[in-house]
Each structure stands twice: as structure tokens, then as C-alpha cells.
Amino acid sequence: MVAYRYFSRRGGVSSGVFSSLNVSFGTGDRVDNIERNRRRIKQEMGIERLLSGDQVHGSRIYVDDGREIADIEADGCDGLITDAAGTGLMIQQADCQAVLLYDRDHQAIGAAHCGWRGSVANIIGTIVGEMVHHYGTRPSLLQAFISPSLGPCCAEFVNYRSELPESFHRFQAESRYFDFWRISAMQLMQAGVREDSIHLPDTCTSCSDDYFSYRRAVRSGNPVCGRHASVICLEPTSS
């Protein structure tokens, strides 16, 4: 069985602009606060281990074999896959999407950090391909879950003609505003995932104060903010 959860920014120990469930070591928050926040997530998910990446807006995928018992933050990785039960794959967010994948047949999971650069690099196609290669995943049987993230109401790209490929241009919700939820759905379907197996969000992180938002922080005049988490894990089977 699989469990996944989109955590809000609430319920942690951090303060100020990091209030309160900040999970990112790269934000300037106190390390002990982040460690305590991550422990809370593990406790709430009922897992012993978290696997994350340091997230560089690329398309490199970390393949976890489950032999390591400690938490890992993989260098230079924005995607994570495993077939090890009890390991939580965690994506750190402040407007970017977490795209969570579940292969029920082979009991394998994946998680991708997908901002606009990740969309341009098609990290979604890459991570689905890695699951096919390592686990024999059939994309048509995958379940895909896209977290709360920057919605078409707030995803403005003034320089979209130079930043975004032409194939994205048809997803303009209005002039210069783009629906990256539908772009991710398109890329999932291009990778072989069925449309009725894709679960889209209905919450924009820039609009909702329940989540960290880099765009909202920039508008406020202080671009520093925390990162909330989305986590997926395979539940250990009872003996």
C-alpha cells in the first residue's frame, strides 16, 4: 500500500519567515529547527527514514535501493525513486510542484520536484523512464498525484517566449499566465500515464497562506521563505 501527504507550512517549530514547518536546510533557518520539523513529518507518516534531494531545478534522478538506514539528501537531484517500504520520498516546495508516482504492480514509488525549469527539462518523462528501467513499471498503470503549487492564476511569465518551449504556449490561461498543472498532465500522458490516473491540485500556493510561496514572498519585498513538504512512501507490510 502507498501513503502520501501534502504538508502545509503549519505545525512546526520554526519562526519568523520560516514559520513553522520549514523542511529546507538551504533557507537560512536554524538546522535544529529543520531537523525537528523533519522528525515531526516522519512521526506523522509513521516512517523511520526520509529521502530528499538538494533540488537544483534539473532532471537528475536518485535511485534508492533501501539498504541505507539513515536519512539522505541526494546531491544535485530533483527526482527520487525507490521500491523500499518505509522510506519517505520528500519534495521541498515554495510554489514548485511535487509530482508523486505510484506503481501498484511493482510496489515502487517516485517523486519529482517540478518547477518551470524542471518542466522545460521534462523531469516527468525522465522519472517515469527511470521507473520503467529499474522496476519494469508500465506507465499506463501508474497513479500520479500533483501537489498544491503555483496555479494558473499566479504563474506569470513575462519572458515566456524565450523561457518556455512553444509546446507550452497553448497552456496560457490568459496573457503571460500559464497553467503548469495542465502542462504536467500533458507530460505525464506523453510518458504513457492515463489521463484518468492523474490527480490535479485545486490550490495555488501563492494564493493560500497555508503554504510557503516564493512568489508571494517576492511581492512582499522579502524573497526569503521556508519550504513545505510533500511525501510519498510505501507502507511496510505487516508480518
C-alpha positions, 0 to 999 in steps of 0.5 A, spaced: 500 500 500 502 507 498 501 513 503 502 520 501 501 527 504 501 534 502 504 538 508 502 545 509 507 550 512 503 549 519 505 545 525 512 546 526 517 549 530 520 554 526 519 562 526 519 568 523 519 567 515 520 560 516 514 559 520 513 553 522 514 547 518 520 549 514 523 542 511 529 546 507 536 546 510 538 551 504 533 557 507 537 560 512 533 557 518 536 554 524 538 546 522 535 544 529 529 547 527 529 543 520 531 537 523 525 537 528 520 539 523 523 533 519 522 528 525 515 531 526 513 529 518 516 522 519 512 521 526 506 523 522 507 518 516 509 513 521 516 512 517 523 511 520 527 514 514 526 520 509 529 521 502 530 528 499 534 531 494 538 538 494 533 540 488 537 544 483 531 545 478 534 539 473 532 532 471 537 528 475 534 522 478 536 518 485 535 511 485 534 508 492 535 501 493 533 501 501 539 498 504 541 505 507 538 506 514 539 513 515 536 519 512 539 522 505 539 528 501 541 526 494 546 531 491 544 535 485 537 531 484 530 533 483 527 526 482 527 520 487 525 513 486 525 507 490 521 500 491 523 500 499 517 500 504 518 505 509 522 510 506 519 517 505 520 520 498 520 528 500 519 534 495 521 541 498 516 546 495 515 554 495 510 554 489 514 548 485 510 542 484 511 535 487 509 530 482 508 523 486 508 516 482 505 510 484 506 503 481 501 498 484 504 492 480 511 493 482 510 496 489 515 502 487 514 509 488 517 516 485 517 523 486 519 529 482 520 536 484 517 540 478 518 547 477 518 551 470 525 549 469 524 542 471 518 542 466 522 545 460 527 539 462 521 534 462 523 531 469 516 527 468 518 523 462 525 522 465 522 519 472 517 515 469 523 512 464 527 511 470 521 507 473 520 503 467 528 501 467 529 499 474 522 496 476 519 494 469 513 499 471 508 500 465 506 507 465 499 506 463 498 503 470 501 508 474 497 513 479 500 520 479 498 525 484 500 533 483 501 537 489 498 544 491 503 549 487 503 555 483 496 555 479 494 558 473 492 564 476 499 566 479 504 563 474 506 569 470 511 569 465 513 575 462 519 572 458 515 566 456 517 566 449 524 565 450 523 561 457 518 556 455 518 551 449 512 553 444 509 546 446 507 550 452 504 556 449 497 553 448 497 552 456 496 560 457 490 561 461 490 568 459 496 573 457 503 571 460 499 566 465 500 559 464 497 553 467 503 548 469 498 543 472 495 542 465 502 542 462 504 536 467 498 532 465 500 533 458 507 530 460 505 525 464 500 522 458 506 523 453 510 518 458 504 513 457 500 515 464 492 515 463 489 521 463 484 518 468 490 516 473 492 523 474 490 527 480 490 535 479 491 540 485 485 545 486 490 550 490 495 555 488 500 556 493 501 563 492 494 564 493 493 560 500 497 562 506 497 555 508 503 554 504 510 557 503 510 561 496 516 564 493 512 568 489 508 571 494 514 572 498 517 576 492 511 581 492 512 582 499 519 585 498 522 579 502 524 573 497 526 569 503 521 563 505 521 556 508 519 550 504 513 545 505 513 538 504 510 533 500 511 525 501 510 519 498 512 512 501 510 505 501 507 502 507 511 496 510 507 490 510 505 487 516 508 480 518 
